[in-house]
């Protein structure tokens, strides 16, 4: 994570939380069913997973997320399935394209500052 953590938090709030069906206004996340927002719970791992992929294929990002985040998520079943993903209640899975976009934008701006 090259850029400050706060830059990723801000980018995710602007790009993902703004459209998240679980947000309660003003960027306040309120996932239903007592679930914790996966973006908040695994921010560092999400950034690491996404920044570790250089691909045009979403499948490569999905694989990285499943390896680094889903593998340690408390909702993952022993067989690798996930009740949150299966019911579209995993915000990371639901908004993965926007999450990738936000993380890559911050990483690119952080790299530009390093030059």
Phi and psi restraints in degrees (range 20) as a CNS / XPLOR table:
assign (resid 1 and name C) (resid 2 and name N)
       (resid 2 and name CA) (resid 2 and name C) 1.0 -80.8 20.0 2
assign (resid 2 and name N) (resid 2 and name CA)
       (resid 2 and name C) (resid 3 and name N) 1.0 -45.3 20.0 2
assign (resid 2 and name C) (resid 3 and name N)
       (resid 3 and name CA) (resid 3 and name C) 1.0 -76.6 20.0 2
assign (resid 3 and name N) (resid 3 and name CA)
       (resid 3 and name C) (resid 4 and name N) 1.0 159.5 20.0 2
assign (resid 3 and name C) (resid 4 and name N)
       (resid 4 and name CA) (resid 4 and name C) 1.0 -62.0 20.0 2
assign (resid 4 and name N) (resid 4 and name CA)
       (resid 4 and name C) (resid 5 and name N) 1.0 146.3 20.0 2
assign (resid 4 and name C) (resid 5 and name N)
       (resid 5 and name CA) (resid 5 and name C) 1.0 -53.0 20.0 2
assign (resid 5 and name N) (resid 5 and name CA)
       (resid 5 and name C) (resid 6 and name N) 1.0 -38.9 20.0 2
assign (resid 5 and name C) (resid 6 and name N)
       (resid 6 and name CA) (resid 6 and name C) 1.0 -60.5 20.0 2
assign (resid 6 and name N) (resid 6 and name CA)
       (resid 6 and name C) (resid 7 and name N) 1.0 -31.3 20.0 2
assign (resid 6 and name C) (resid 7 and name N)
       (resid 7 and name CA) (resid 7 and name C) 1.0 -65.6 20.0 2
assign (resid 7 and name N) (resid 7 and name CA)
       (resid 7 and name C) (resid 8 and name N) 1.0 -38.9 20.0 2
assign (resid 7 and name C) (resid 8 and name N)
       (resid 8 and name CA) (resid 8 and name C) 1.0 -69.2 20.0 2
assign (resid 8 and name N) (resid 8 and name CA)
       (resid 8 and name C) (resid 9 and name N) 1.0 -42.0 20.0 2
assign (resid 8 and name C) (resid 9 and name N)
       (resid 9 and name CA) (resid 9 and name C) 1.0 -59.2 20.0 2
assign (resid 9 and name N) (resid 9 and name CA)
       (resid 9 and name C) (resid 10 and name N) 1.0 -47.3 20.0 2
assign (resid 9 and name C) (resid 10 and name N)
       (resid 10 and name CA) (resid 10 and name C) 1.0 -62.8 20.0 2
assign (resid 10 and name N) (resid 10 and name CA)
       (resid 10 and name C) (resid 11 and name N) 1.0 -45.9 20.0 2
assign (resid 10 and name C) (resid 11 and name N)
       (resid 11 and name CA) (resid 11 and name C) 1.0 -62.0 20.0 2
assign (resid 11 and name N) (resid 11 and name CA)
       (resid 11 and name C) (resid 12 and name N) 1.0 -41.4 20.0 2
assign (resid 11 and name C) (resid 12 and name N)
       (resid 12 and name CA) (resid 12 and name C) 1.0 -68.5 20.0 2
assign (resid 12 and name N) (resid 12 and name CA)
       (resid 12 and name C) (resid 13 and name N) 1.0 -37.5 20.0 2
assign (resid 12 and name C) (resid 13 and name N)
       (resid 13 and name CA) (resid 13 and name C) 1.0 -63.4 20.0 2
assign (resid 13 and name N) (resid 13 and name CA)
       (resid 13 and name C) (resid 14 and name N) 1.0 -42.9 20.0 2
assign (resid 13 and name C) (resid 14 and name N)
       (resid 14 and name CA) (resid 14 and name C) 1.0 -71.2 20.0 2
assign (resid 14 and name N) (resid 14 and name CA)
       (resid 14 and name C) (resid 15 and name N) 1.0 -39.9 20.0 2
assign (resid 14 and name C) (resid 15 and name N)
       (resid 15 and name CA) (resid 15 and name C) 1.0 -91.0 20.0 2
assign (resid 15 and name N) (resid 15 and name CA)
       (resid 15 and name C) (resid 16 and name N) 1.0 -37.1 20.0 2
assign (resid 15 and name C) (resid 16 and name N)
       (resid 16 and name CA) (resid 16 and name C) 1.0 -105.3 20.0 2
assign (resid 16 and name N) (resid 16 and name CA)
       (resid 16 and name C) (resid 17 and name N) 1.0 -54.0 20.0 2
assign (resid 16 and name C) (resid 17 and name N)
       (resid 17 and name CA) (resid 17 and name C) 1.0 -59.7 20.0 2
assign (resid 17 and name N) (resid 17 and name CA)
       (resid 17 and name C) (resid 18 and name N) 1.0 -31.7 20.0 2
assign (resid 17 and name C) (resid 18 and name N)
       (resid 18 and name CA) (resid 18 and name C) 1.0 -62.3 20.0 2
assign (resid 18 and name N) (resid 18 and name CA)
       (resid 18 and name C) (resid 19 and name N) 1.0 -26.8 20.0 2
assign (resid 18 and name C) (resid 19 and name N)
       (resid 19 and name CA) (resid 19 and name C) 1.0 -113.5 20.0 2
assign (resid 19 and name N) (resid 19 and name CA)
       (resid 19 and name C) (resid 20 and name N) 1.0 -2.1 20.0 2
assign (resid 19 and name C) (resid 20 and name N)
       (resid 20 and name CA) (resid 20 and name C) 1.0 -65.0 20.0 2
assign (resid 20 and name N) (resid 20 and name CA)
       (resid 20 and name C) (resid 21 and name N) 1.0 134.0 20.0 2
assign (resid 20 and name C) (resid 21 and name N)
       (resid 21 and name CA) (resid 21 and name C) 1.0 -70.9 20.0 2
assign (resid 21 and name N) (resid 21 and name CA)
       (resid 21 and name C) (resid 22 and name N) 1.0 -13.3 20.0 2
assign (resid 21 and name C) (resid 22 and name N)
       (resid 22 and name CA) (resid 22 and name C) 1.0 -96.2 20.0 2
assign (resid 22 and name N) (resid 22 and name CA)
       (resid 22 and name C) (resid 23 and name N) 1.0 1.9 20.0 2
assign (resid 22 and name C) (resid 23 and name N)
       (resid 23 and name CA) (resid 23 and name C) 1.0 -83.6 20.0 2
assign (resid 23 and name N) (resid 23 and name CA)
       (resid 23 and name C) (resid 24 and name N) 1.0 146.3 20.0 2
assign (resid 23 and name C) (resid 24 and name N)
       (resid 24 and name CA) (resid 24 and name C) 1.0 -106.2 20.0 2
assign (resid 24 and name N) (resid 24 and name CA)
       (resid 24 and name C) (resid 25 and name N) 1.0 22.2 20.0 2
assign (resid 24 and name C) (resid 25 and name N)
       (resid 25 and name CA) (resid 25 and name C) 1.0 96.4 20.0 2
assign (resid 25 and name N) (resid 25 and name CA)
       (resid 25 and name C) (resid 26 and name N) 1.0 149.0 20.0 2
assign (resid 25 and name C) (resid 26 and name N)
       (resid 26 and name CA) (resid 26 and name C) 1.0 56.0 20.0 2
assign (resid 26 and name N) (resid 26 and name CA)
       (resid 26 and name C) (resid 27 and name N) 1.0 29.0 20.0 2
assign (resid 26 and name C) (resid 27 and name N)
       (resid 27 and name CA) (resid 27 and name C) 1.0 74.9 20.0 2
assign (resid 27 and name N) (resid 27 and name CA)
       (resid 27 and name C) (resid 28 and name N) 1.0 10.0 20.0 2
assign (resid 27 and name C) (resid 28 and name N)
       (resid 28 and name CA) (resid 28 and name C) 1.0 -83.7 20.0 2
assign (resid 28 and name N) (resid 28 and name CA)
       (resid 28 and name C) (resid 29 and name N) 1.0 121.3 20.0 2
assign (resid 28 and name C) (resid 29 and name N)
       (resid 29 and name CA) (resid 29 and name C) 1.0 -86.8 20.0 2
assign (resid 29 and name N) (resid 29 and name CA)
       (resid 29 and name C) (resid 30 and name N) 1.0 131.9 20.0 2
assign (resid 29 and name C) (resid 30 and name N)
       (resid 30 and name CA) (resid 30 and name C) 1.0 -138.6 20.0 2
assign (resid 30 and name N) (resid 30 and name CA)
       (resid 30 and name C) (resid 31 and name N) 1.0 71.8 20.0 2
assign (resid 30 and name C) (resid 31 and name N)
       (resid 31 and name CA) (resid 31 and name C) 1.0 -63.5 20.0 2
assign (resid 31 and name N) (resid 31 and name CA)
       (resid 31 and name C) (resid 32 and name N) 1.0 143.6 20.0 2
assign (resid 31 and name C) (resid 32 and name N)
       (resid 32 and name CA) (resid 32 and name C) 1.0 -75.4 20.0 2
assign (resid 32 and name N) (resid 32 and name CA)
       (resid 32 and name C) (resid 33 and name N) 1.0 170.0 20.0 2
assign (resid 32 and name C) (resid 33 and name N)
       (resid 33 and name CA) (resid 33 and name C) 1.0 67.3 20.0 2
assign (resid 33 and name N) (resid 33 and name CA)
       (resid 33 and name C) (resid 34 and name N) 1.0 15.2 20.0 2
assign (resid 33 and name C) (resid 34 and name N)
       (resid 34 and name CA) (resid 34 and name C) 1.0 76.5 20.0 2
assign (resid 34 and name N) (resid 34 and name CA)
       (resid 34 and name C) (resid 35 and name N) 1.0 11.0 20.0 2
assign (resid 34 and name C) (resid 35 and name N)
       (resid 35 and name CA) (resid 35 and name C) 1.0 -77.9 20.0 2
assign (resid 35 and name N) (resid 35 and name CA)
       (resid 35 and name C) (resid 36 and name N) 1.0 149.1 20.0 2
assign (resid 35 and name C) (resid 36 and name N)
       (resid 36 and name CA) (resid 36 and name C) 1.0 -91.3 20.0 2
assign (resid 36 and name N) (resid 36 and name CA)
       (resid 36 and name C) (resid 37 and name N) 1.0 139.7 20.0 2
assign (resid 36 and name C) (resid 37 and name N)
       (resid 37 and name CA) (resid 37 and name C) 1.0 -56.8 20.0 2
assign (resid 37 and name N) (resid 37 and name CA)
       (resid 37 and name C) (resid 38 and name N) 1.0 124.0 20.0 2
assign (resid 37 and name C) (resid 38 and name N)
       (resid 38 and name CA) (resid 38 and name C) 1.0 -66.1 20.0 2
assign (resid 38 and name N) (resid 38 and name CA)
       (resid 38 and name C) (resid 39 and name N) 1.0 -30.6 20.0 2
assign (resid 38 and name C) (resid 39 and name N)
       (resid 39 and name CA) (resid 39 and name C) 1.0 -65.7 20.0 2
assign (resid 39 and name N) (resid 39 and name CA)
       (resid 39 and name C) (resid 40 and name N) 1.0 -38.3 20.0 2
assign (resid 39 and name C) (resid 40 and name N)
       (resid 40 and name CA) (resid 40 and name C) 1.0 -74.8 20.0 2
assign (resid 40 and name N) (resid 40 and name CA)
       (resid 40 and name C) (resid 41 and name N) 1.0 -41.8 20.0 2
assign (resid 40 and name C) (resid 41 and name N)
       (resid 41 and name CA) (resid 41 and name C) 1.0 -68.6 20.0 2
assign (resid 41 and name N) (resid 41 and name CA)
       (resid 41 and name C) (resid 42 and name N) 1.0 -30.9 20.0 2
assign (resid 41 and name C) (resid 42 and name N)
       (resid 42 and name CA) (resid 42 and name C) 1.0 -127.5 20.0 2
assign (resid 42 and name N) (resid 42 and name CA)
       (resid 42 and name C) (resid 43 and name N) 1.0 30.8 20.0 2
assign (resid 42 and name C) (resid 43 and name N)
       (resid 43 and name CA) (resid 43 and name C) 1.0 -52.9 20.0 2
assign (resid 43 and name N) (resid 43 and name CA)
       (resid 43 and name C) (resid 44 and name N) 1.0 -50.9 20.0 2
assign (resid 43 and name C) (resid 44 and name N)
       (resid 44 and name CA) (resid 44 and name C) 1.0 -61.2 20.0 2
assign (resid 44 and name N) (resid 44 and name CA)
       (resid 44 and name C) (resid 45 and name N) 1.0 -42.6 20.0 2
assign (resid 44 and name C) (resid 45 and name N)
       (resid 45 and name CA) (resid 45 and name C) 1.0 -68.6 20.0 2
assign (resid 45 and name N) (resid 45 and name CA)
       (resid 45 and name C) (resid 46 and name N) 1.0 -35.6 20.0 2
assign (resid 45 and name C) (resid 46 and name N)
       (resid 46 and name CA) (resid 46 and name C) 1.0 -63.2 20.0 2
assign (resid 46 and name N) (resid 46 and name CA)
       (resid 46 and name C) (resid 47 and name N) 1.0 -48.3 20.0 2
assign (resid 46 and name C) (resid 47 and name N)
       (resid 47 and name CA) (resid 47 and name C) 1.0 -60.4 20.0 2
assign (resid 47 and name N) (resid 47 and name CA)
       (resid 47 and name C) (resid 48 and name N) 1.0 -45.9 20.0 2
assign (resid 47 and name C) (resid 48 and name N)
       (resid 48 and name CA) (resid 48 and name C) 1.0 -60.7 20.0 2
assign (resid 48 and name N) (resid 48 and name CA)
       (resid 48 and name C) (resid 49 and name N) 1.0 -44.7 20.0 2
assign (resid 48 and name C) (resid 49 and name N)
       (resid 49 and name CA) (resid 49 and name C) 1.0 -63.1 20.0 2
assign (resid 49 and name N) (resid 49 and name CA)
       (resid 49 and name C) (resid 50 and name N) 1.0 -46.9 20.0 2
assign (resid 49 and name C) (resid 50 and name N)
       (resid 50 and name CA) (resid 50 and name C) 1.0 -70.2 20.0 2
assign (resid 50 and name N) (resid 50 and name CA)
       (resid 50 and name C) (resid 51 and name N) 1.0 -42.4 20.0 2
assign (resid 50 and name C) (resid 51 and name N)
       (resid 51 and name CA) (resid 51 and name C) 1.0 -68.6 20.0 2
assign (resid 51 and name N) (resid 51 and name CA)
       (resid 51 and name C) (resid 52 and name N) 1.0 -16.8 20.0 2
assign (resid 51 and name C) (resid 52 and name N)
       (resid 52 and name CA) (resid 52 and name C) 1.0 -83.6 20.0 2
assign (resid 52 and name N) (resid 52 and name CA)
       (resid 52 and name C) (resid 53 and name N) 1.0 -1.6 20.0 2
assign (resid 52 and name C) (resid 53 and name N)
       (resid 53 and name CA) (resid 53 and name C) 1.0 -114.7 20.0 2
assign (resid 53 and name N) (resid 53 and name CA)
       (resid 53 and name C) (resid 54 and name N) 1.0 133.8 20.0 2
assign (resid 53 and name C) (resid 54 and name N)
       (resid 54 and name CA) (resid 54 and name C) 1.0 -127.2 20.0 2
assign (resid 54 and name N) (resid 54 and name CA)
       (resid 54 and name C) (resid 55 and name N) 1.0 96.5 20.0 2
assign (resid 54 and name C) (resid 55 and name N)
       (resid 55 and name CA) (resid 55 and name C) 1.0 -157.9 20.0 2
assign (resid 55 and name N) (resid 55 and name CA)
       (resid 55 and name C) (resid 56 and name N) 1.0 156.4 20.0 2
assign (resid 55 and name C) (resid 56 and name N)
       (resid 56 and name CA) (resid 56 and name C) 1.0 -92.2 20.0 2
assign (resid 56 and name N) (resid 56 and name CA)
       (resid 56 and name C) (resid 57 and name N) 1.0 -6.8 20.0 2
assign (resid 56 and name C) (resid 57 and name N)
       (resid 57 and name CA) (resid 57 and name C) 1.0 -97.6 20.0 2
assign (resid 57 and name N) (resid 57 and name CA)
       (resid 57 and name C) (resid 58 and name N) 1.0 123.2 20.0 2
assign (resid 57 and name C) (resid 58 and name N)
       (resid 58 and name CA) (resid 58 and name C) 1.0 -60.7 20.0 2
assign (resid 58 and name N) (resid 58 and name CA)
       (resid 58 and name C) (resid 59 and name N) 1.0 -30.7 20.0 2
assign (resid 58 and name C) (resid 59 and name N)
       (resid 59 and name CA) (resid 59 and name C) 1.0 -59.6 20.0 2
assign (resid 59 and name N) (resid 59 and name CA)
       (resid 59 and name C) (resid 60 and name N) 1.0 -33.7 20.0 2
assign (resid 59 and name C) (resid 60 and name N)
       (resid 60 and name CA) (resid 60 and name C) 1.0 -67.8 20.0 2
assign (resid 60 and name N) (resid 60 and name CA)
       (resid 60 and name C) (resid 61 and name N) 1.0 -36.6 20.0 2
assign (resid 60 and name C) (resid 61 and name N)
       (resid 61 and name CA) (resid 61 and name C) 1.0 -71.1 20.0 2
assign (resid 61 and name N) (resid 61 and name CA)
       (resid 61 and name C) (resid 62 and name N) 1.0 -41.1 20.0 2
assign (resid 61 and name C) (resid 62 and name N)
       (resid 62 and name CA) (resid 62 and name C) 1.0 -58.5 20.0 2
assign (resid 62 and name N) (resid 62 and name CA)
       (resid 62 and name C) (resid 63 and name N) 1.0 -45.5 20.0 2
assign (resid 62 and name C) (resid 63 and name N)
       (resid 63 and name CA) (resid 63 and name C) 1.0 -61.0 20.0 2
assign (resid 63 and name N) (resid 63 and name CA)
       (resid 63 and name C) (resid 64 and name N) 1.0 -43.6 20.0 2
assign (resid 63 and name C) (resid 64 and name N)
       (resid 64 and name CA) (resid 64 and name C) 1.0 -63.4 20.0 2
assign (resid 64 and name N) (resid 64 and name CA)
       (resid 64 and name C) (resid 65 and name N) 1.0 -42.3 20.0 2
assign (resid 64 and name C) (resid 65 and name N)
       (resid 65 and name CA) (resid 65 and name C) 1.0 -64.1 20.0 2
assign (resid 65 and name N) (resid 65 and name CA)
       (resid 65 and name C) (resid 66 and name N) 1.0 -44.7 20.0 2
assign (resid 65 and name C) (resid 66 and name N)
       (resid 66 and name CA) (resid 66 and name C) 1.0 -63.3 20.0 2
assign (resid 66 and name N) (resid 66 and name CA)
       (resid 66 and name C) (resid 67 and name N) 1.0 -38.3 20.0 2
assign (resid 66 and name C) (resid 67 and name N)
       (resid 67 and name CA) (resid 67 and name C) 1.0 -69.8 20.0 2
assign (resid 67 and name N) (resid 67 and name CA)
       (resid 67 and name C) (resid 68 and name N) 1.0 -43.1 20.0 2
assign (resid 67 and name C) (resid 68 and name N)
       (resid 68 and name CA) (resid 68 and name C) 1.0 -93.1 20.0 2
assign (resid 68 and name N) (resid 68 and name CA)
       (resid 68 and name C) (resid 69 and name N) 1.0 -31.5 20.0 2
assign (resid 68 and name C) (resid 69 and name N)
       (resid 69 and name CA) (resid 69 and name C) 1.0 -108.7 20.0 2
assign (resid 69 and name N) (resid 69 and name CA)
       (resid 69 and name C) (resid 70 and name N) 1.0 -54.5 20.0 2
assign (resid 69 and name C) (resid 70 and name N)
       (resid 70 and name CA) (resid 70 and name C) 1.0 -59.1 20.0 2
assign (resid 70 and name N) (resid 70 and name CA)
       (resid 70 and name C) (resid 71 and name N) 1.0 -33.6 20.0 2
assign (resid 70 and name C) (resid 71 and name N)
       (resid 71 and name CA) (resid 71 and name C) 1.0 -64.9 20.0 2
assign (resid 71 and name N) (resid 71 and name CA)
       (resid 71 and name C) (resid 72 and name N) 1.0 -21.5 20.0 2
assign (resid 71 and name C) (resid 72 and name N)
       (resid 72 and name CA) (resid 72 and name C) 1.0 -113.6 20.0 2
assign (resid 72 and name N) (resid 72 and name CA)
       (resid 72 and name C) (resid 73 and name N) 1.0 0.7 20.0 2
assign (resid 72 and name C) (resid 73 and name N)
       (resid 73 and name CA) (resid 73 and name C) 1.0 -73.8 20.0 2
assign (resid 73 and name N) (resid 73 and name CA)
       (resid 73 and name C) (resid 74 and name N) 1.0 137.7 20.0 2
assign (resid 73 and name C) (resid 74 and name N)
       (resid 74 and name CA) (resid 74 and name C) 1.0 -68.1 20.0 2
assign (resid 74 and name N) (resid 74 and name CA)
       (resid 74 and name C) (resid 75 and name N) 1.0 -15.0 20.0 2
assign (resid 74 and name C) (resid 75 and name N)
       (resid 75 and name CA) (resid 75 and name C) 1.0 -89.6 20.0 2
assign (resid 75 and name N) (resid 75 and name CA)
       (resid 75 and name C) (resid 76 and name N) 1.0 -9.1 20.0 2
assign (resid 75 and name C) (resid 76 and name N)
       (resid 76 and name CA) (resid 76 and name C) 1.0 -69.3 20.0 2
assign (resid 76 and name N) (resid 76 and name CA)
       (resid 76 and name C) (resid 77 and name N) 1.0 134.1 20.0 2
assign (resid 76 and name C) (resid 77 and name N)
       (resid 77 and name CA) (resid 77 and name C) 1.0 -84.2 20.0 2
assign (resid 77 and name N) (resid 77 and name CA)
       (resid 77 and name C) (resid 78 and name N) 1.0 159.2 20.0 2
assign (resid 77 and name C) (resid 78 and name N)
       (resid 78 and name CA) (resid 78 and name C) 1.0 -56.4 20.0 2
assign (resid 78 and name N) (resid 78 and name CA)
       (resid 78 and name C) (resid 79 and name N) 1.0 -29.5 20.0 2
assign (resid 78 and name C) (resid 79 and name N)
       (resid 79 and name CA) (resid 79 and name C) 1.0 -82.9 20.0 2
assign (resid 79 and name N) (resid 79 and name CA)
       (resid 79 and name C) (resid 80 and name N) 1.0 1.9 20.0 2
assign (resid 79 and name C) (resid 80 and name N)
       (resid 80 and name CA) (resid 80 and name C) 1.0 93.8 20.0 2
assign (resid 80 and name N) (resid 80 and name CA)
       (resid 80 and name C) (resid 81 and name N) 1.0 -9.0 20.0 2
assign (resid 80 and name C) (resid 81 and name N)
       (resid 81 and name CA) (resid 81 and name C) 1.0 -76.7 20.0 2
assign (resid 81 and name N) (resid 81 and name CA)
       (resid 81 and name C) (resid 82 and name N) 1.0 168.3 20.0 2
assign (resid 81 and name C) (resid 82 and name N)
       (resid 82 and name CA) (resid 82 and name C) 1.0 -144.2 20.0 2
assign (resid 82 and name N) (resid 82 and name CA)
       (resid 82 and name C) (resid 83 and name N) 1.0 121.9 20.0 2
assign (resid 82 and name C) (resid 83 and name N)
       (resid 83 and name CA) (resid 83 and name C) 1.0 -65.2 20.0 2
assign (resid 83 and name N) (resid 83 and name CA)
       (resid 83 and name C) (resid 84 and name N) 1.0 -28.5 20.0 2
assign (resid 83 and name C) (resid 84 and name N)
       (resid 84 and name CA) (resid 84 and name C) 1.0 -70.5 20.0 2
assign (resid 84 and name N) (resid 84 and name CA)
       (resid 84 and name C) (resid 85 and name N) 1.0 -45.7 20.0 2
assign (resid 84 and name C) (resid 85 and name N)
       (resid 85 and name CA) (resid 85 and name C) 1.0 -62.6 20.0 2
assign (resid 85 and name N) (resid 85 and name CA)
       (resid 85 and name C) (resid 86 and name N) 1.0 -42.6 20.0 2
assign (resid 85 and name C) (resid 86 and name N)
       (resid 86 and name CA) (resid 86 and name C) 1.0 -62.5 20.0 2
assign (resid 86 and name N) (resid 86 and name CA)
       (resid 86 and name C) (resid 87 and name N) 1.0 -27.8 20.0 2
assign (resid 86 and name C) (resid 87 and name N)
       (resid 87 and name CA) (resid 87 and name C) 1.0 -108.1 20.0 2
assign (resid 87 and name N) (resid 87 and name CA)
       (resid 87 and name C) (resid 88 and name N) 1.0 13.6 20.0 2
assign (resid 87 and name C) (resid 88 and name N)
       (resid 88 and name CA) (resid 88 and name C) 1.0 59.4 20.0 2
assign (resid 88 and name N) (resid 88 and name CA)
       (resid 88 and name C) (resid 89 and name N) 1.0 31.2 20.0 2
assign (resid 88 and name C) (resid 89 and name N)
       (resid 89 and name CA) (resid 89 and name C) 1.0 -100.8 20.0 2
assign (resid 89 and name N) (resid 89 and name CA)
       (resid 89 and name C) (resid 90 and name N) 1.0 -0.9 20.0 2
assign (resid 89 and name C) (resid 90 and name N)
       (resid 90 and name CA) (resid 90 and name C) 1.0 -88.3 20.0 2
assign (resid 90 and name N) (resid 90 and name CA)
       (resid 90 and name C) (resid 91 and name N) 1.0 110.3 20.0 2
assign (resid 90 and name C) (resid 91 and name N)
       (resid 91 and name CA) (resid 91 and name C) 1.0 -64.2 20.0 2
assign (resid 91 and name N) (resid 91 and name CA)
       (resid 91 and name C) (resid 92 and name N) 1.0 -32.3 20.0 2
assign (resid 91 and name C) (resid 92 and name N)
       (resid 92 and name CA) (resid 92 and name C) 1.0 -63.8 20.0 2
assign (resid 92 and name N) (resid 92 and name CA)
       (resid 92 and name C) (resid 93 and name N) 1.0 -47.3 20.0 2
assign (resid 92 and name C) (resid 93 and name N)
       (resid 93 and name CA) (resid 93 and name C) 1.0 -67.1 20.0 2
assign (resid 93 and name N) (resid 93 and name CA)
       (resid 93 and name C) (resid 94 and name N) 1.0 -44.0 20.0 2
assign (resid 93 and name C) (resid 94 and name N)
       (resid 94 and name CA) (resid 94 and name C) 1.0 -61.9 20.0 2
assign (resid 94 and name N) (resid 94 and name CA)
       (resid 94 and name C) (resid 95 and name N) 1.0 -39.7 20.0 2
assign (resid 94 and name C) (resid 95 and name N)
       (resid 95 and name CA) (resid 95 and name C) 1.0 -113.0 20.0 2
assign (resid 95 and name N) (resid 95 and name CA)
       (resid 95 and name C) (resid 96 and name N) 1.0 25.3 20.0 2
assign (resid 95 and name C) (resid 96 and name N)
       (resid 96 and name CA) (resid 96 and name C) 1.0 -56.0 20.0 2
assign (resid 96 and name N) (resid 96 and name CA)
       (resid 96 and name C) (resid 97 and name N) 1.0 -41.3 20.0 2
assign (resid 96 and name C) (resid 97 and name N)
       (resid 97 and name CA) (resid 97 and name C) 1.0 -60.4 20.0 2
assign (resid 97 and name N) (resid 97 and name CA)
       (resid 97 and name C) (resid 98 and name N) 1.0 -41.8 20.0 2
assign (resid 97 and name C) (resid 98 and name N)
       (resid 98 and name CA) (resid 98 and name C) 1.0 -70.1 20.0 2
assign (resid 98 and name N) (resid 98 and name CA)
       (resid 98 and name C) (resid 99 and name N) 1.0 -36.1 20.0 2
assign (resid 98 and name C) (resid 99 and name N)
       (resid 99 and name CA) (resid 99 and name C) 1.0 -63.3 20.0 2
assign (resid 99 and name N) (resid 99 and name CA)
       (resid 99 and name C) (resid 100 and name N) 1.0 -45.3 20.0 2
assign (resid 99 and name C) (resid 100 and name N)
       (resid 100 and name CA) (resid 100 and name C) 1.0 -58.8 20.0 2
assign (resid 100 and name N) (resid 100 and name CA)
       (resid 100 and name C) (resid 101 and name N) 1.0 -47.7 20.0 2
assign (resid 100 and name C) (resid 101 and name N)
       (resid 101 and name CA) (resid 101 and name C) 1.0 -57.2 20.0 2
assign (resid 101 and name N) (resid 101 and name CA)
       (resid 101 and name C) (resid 102 and name N) 1.0 -47.6 20.0 2
assign (resid 101 and name C) (resid 102 and name N)
       (resid 102 and name CA) (resid 102 and name C) 1.0 -63.2 20.0 2
assign (resid 102 and name N) (resid 102 and name CA)
       (resid 102 and name C) (resid 103 and name N) 1.0 -47.6 20.0 2
assign (resid 102 and name C) (resid 103 and name N)
       (resid 103 and name CA) (resid 103 and name C) 1.0 -63.9 20.0 2
assign (resid 103 and name N) (resid 103 and name CA)
       (resid 103 and name C) (resid 104 and name N) 1.0 -43.4 20.0 2
assign (resid 103 and name C) (resid 104 and name N)
       (resid 104 and name CA) (resid 104 and name C) 1.0 -67.6 20.0 2
assign (resid 104 and name N) (resid 104 and name CA)
       (resid 104 and name C) (resid 105 and name N) 1.0 -33.8 20.0 2
assign (resid 104 and name C) (resid 105 and name N)
       (resid 105 and name CA) (resid 105 and name C) 1.0 -64.8 20.0 2
assign (resid 105 and name N) (resid 105 and name CA)
       (resid 105 and name C) (resid 106 and name N) 1.0 -43.3 20.0 2
assign (resid 105 and name C) (resid 106 and name N)
       (resid 106 and name CA) (resid 106 and name C) 1.0 -66.7 20.0 2
assign (resid 106 and name N) (resid 106 and name CA)
       (resid 106 and name C) (resid 107 and name N) 1.0 -43.5 20.0 2
assign (resid 106 and name C) (resid 107 and name N)
       (resid 107 and name CA) (resid 107 and name C) 1.0 -61.1 20.0 2
assign (resid 107 and name N) (resid 107 and name CA)
       (resid 107 and name C) (resid 108 and name N) 1.0 -41.3 20.0 2
assign (resid 107 and name C) (resid 108 and name N)
       (resid 108 and name CA) (resid 108 and name C) 1.0 -65.8 20.0 2
assign (resid 108 and name N) (resid 108 and name CA)
       (resid 108 and name C) (resid 109 and name N) 1.0 -41.4 20.0 2
assign (resid 108 and name C) (resid 109 and name N)
       (resid 109 and name CA) (resid 109 and name C) 1.0 -70.1 20.0 2
assign (resid 109 and name N) (resid 109 and name CA)
       (resid 109 and name C) (resid 110 and name N) 1.0 -34.0 20.0 2
assign (resid 109 and name C) (resid 110 and name N)
       (resid 110 and name CA) (resid 110 and name C) 1.0 -67.5 20.0 2
assign (resid 110 and name N) (resid 110 and name CA)
       (resid 110 and name C) (resid 111 and name N) 1.0 -39.2 20.0 2
assign (resid 110 and name C) (resid 111 and name N)
       (resid 111 and name CA) (resid 111 and name C) 1.0 -67.2 20.0 2
assign (resid 111 and name N) (resid 111 and name CA)
       (resid 111 and name C) (resid 112 and name N) 1.0 -37.0 20.0 2
assign (resid 111 and name C) (resid 112 and name N)
       (resid 112 and name CA) (resid 112 and name C) 1.0 -64.8 20.0 2
assign (resid 112 and name N) (resid 112 and name CA)
       (resid 112 and name C) (resid 113 and name N) 1.0 -35.0 20.0 2
assign (resid 112 and name C) (resid 113 and name N)
       (resid 113 and name CA) (resid 113 and name C) 1.0 -70.5 20.0 2
assign (resid 113 and name N) (resid 113 and name CA)
       (resid 113 and name C) (resid 114 and name N) 1.0 -27.6 20.0 2
assign (resid 113 and name C) (resid 114 and name N)
       (resid 114 and name CA) (resid 114 and name C) 1.0 -73.0 20.0 2
assign (resid 114 and name N) (resid 114 and name CA)
       (resid 114 and name C) (resid 115 and name N) 1.0 -18.6 20.0 2
